[in-house]
Amino acid sequence: MSEPDILCDVIDNALLHLYLTVAETTRYTPIPKRNEVLLRYLKPLAKDKAYRGARKEIRSFLVLGKTRGCNLESKLIELHELSLRYDKNASDAHQLFDVLGQIEDRLGFPTRFINYLNKGEQPQANTIYMLQEHIENGFVESGEQVAPVSLFLESSTVVSVQAFINESGLFLAELQQMNEGAKQGHIVLHPATKEA
């Protein structure tokens, strides 16, 4: 999980913890008490290895929560709303680079442009190749995808790459061509909101 995802999880879980704790009492819970509840939840996370990517931010929350007159809950709500706005506005181009990064991290397939192969150089197996023109012409300036993007892969796991992309929900991956003998595949990416 990436650092921004870890931080979003911390914020969401901290707010849920606060609201569930406050819901257990019928009395009004003042801001200092709410800060205390949040601090008790966040303190162990600062030492947890699973949250290493957000450790700096968690420590900042701890300092902020101990500051007199500070409302840690409102700060976490602001950050939560900011992350929701970012997710909503994430462009298709950004999502393409996210999914390609996930493929490299989880499946081990790096991505290259076909245009950058040296003359005489053959495409490498287990590497995803893209046409630079598809990126330049497939997205408008705002990052919205307006044309399908092709991915070319020489591997015995082309179908699993297609499934991985579809499971991500970021794009609809269509297997355009598959040469079983040569283990070559052509995957076409469409925006997730449109049918292939």
N, C-alpha and C positions, 0 to 999 in steps of 0.2 A: 504494500500500500504506500502511496506517495505521501510526502510530508503534508501537503494541503489536505489530503483525505484524512490523515491521522488527526490533524488539528480540528477538522470539521467533526469528526467522531467525538473528540474530547469535548468540544463545545456542546454538541447535541446531547451527549450522555450526561454532562454536568447539569444542563438545564432540566433534563428529565428527572435526574436524581433530586434536584431541588424541588421540582413541582410535586413529585411523589411524596417526598418527605413533608412538605408543607401541607399536602392534602390529608395527612394522617391526623392533623390537629384541627379543631374547629375554631381555634383562636387565630387572631391576626398575627402574622409573623413579620416583625419589623426588619428593616434592611440590615442592621448589624447581625441579626440572627440568621438571615438568609446568607449573608457573606460567610458566616461561620459554617453553615451547612455545605456551602460550595467549597470552602477551604478544606474541610474534612474529606470531601470527595477527591479533590484535586491533589492533595499532598502525596498520597501514595503513588499517583500516576507519574509524578516527577522522577521517581526512582525506578519505575517499571520499564524494562527494556523494550517492551512492545510499543511504548510511546516515546522512544528515543528521538524520533524525528520532530516531535513537538515539545521537547523538554524545555527549550528556551522560552517558548510562549507560555507553557504551564507555570514556569517559575515567575514569569511576569504577572500572570493571573494571581499567583499566591501573594506577591508583593502588593499588587493592586487591592486585593481583598483585605489585606491587613491595614491599608491606609484608612485613616479615620475620615468618615464622611463620603467614602467612595461606595458606589453601588455596582458591585461586580456583576450582578444579574443583568443590569441594563447594558453593560459593556459586552457581555456574552451574547445578549440578544442582538445588539448592533452587528457583531461579527457574524452571527448566524444569518441575519438578513443580507449582509454583504455577500456571504458565500452563496446564498440562494440566488441572488441577482447575478453573480458571476456564472453559476451553473446555467441559468436561464439564457444568458447572453453569449455563452460559449459558442463560437462559430464552428461551422462544419469543418473548416480548414484546421482549426485547433484540434477538433475531435479526431481528424485524420492522423495528425501527428501523435495524439494520445494513443490511438489504437495501434499505430505502428511501433510506438515505444513499448506498449504492453506486449506486442508480439515478440519483439526483440528480448524483453526481460523474461517472459514466461516460456516462450517456445524456442528462443535462440536464433531467430531469423533476422539478420540485419537488413536494412533497406538501402538501395542505391538507385540512382538514376541511370537508365540505359545509356543516355547521352554521354556519360562520363567514363564509359569503358574505353580504354586505350585501343587504338587500332590493332586488330589482330587478337585482342584479348577476348577470351570466351567467358560467357556468364558463369558464375560460380554456383554450384549446387547449394541448396539451403540458404539462399539469399533472395530477398524479394526485390524485384526490379520494377521501376515505374518510369513512365515517360514524362519528362519535364513539361512537355506541352500540355499534358492532361492536368497538371497542377496549375499551370499558368492560365489555361483556358477553362478549367473546370470549376473555378471559384471566382466569384465577383469580389470587388474590393472589400466589401463588408465581411468576406469569409464564407458567404453562403454558397453551397454547392449547387451549380447550375448544369453540370454535365457529369456523366459517369466517369469514374477514375479506374483505370486498369492496373492490376497488379499481376506480375508474371513471376512464377516460382518453379524451380526445378527441384522437386523433392517427392518423396513417397507419401508425404503427409499434407498434400495440398488440401484435401477435404477437411482435415482437422483445422487448418488455418482458416478456411471458410467458416467452419462451425464456430471457431473462437471469435471471429469478427461478428457473426450473427448473435452469439451469446452476449457480446459486449453491449448490444443494443444501440451502438453509435452509428452503425451503417447496416444496410441490407447487402450482404455479399452473395453474388450470383456466380456460380461456376460456369463460365462462358465456354471454355474448351478444356478438355483433359486428354492428354496423351499418356495412357497407362504404360506403354512400352518405354517411352523416354522419360516417364515420371515428370512431365511438364504440365503446368496448369495455368490458366488465365482466369483470374477472378476479377469481376467487375463490381465496384462499390457504388451503391446508390444511397441517397439520403435515407435514413431510417424511417422517415415519415412517408416516403413514396414507395409504391410497389414497383418491383422490377419488371 
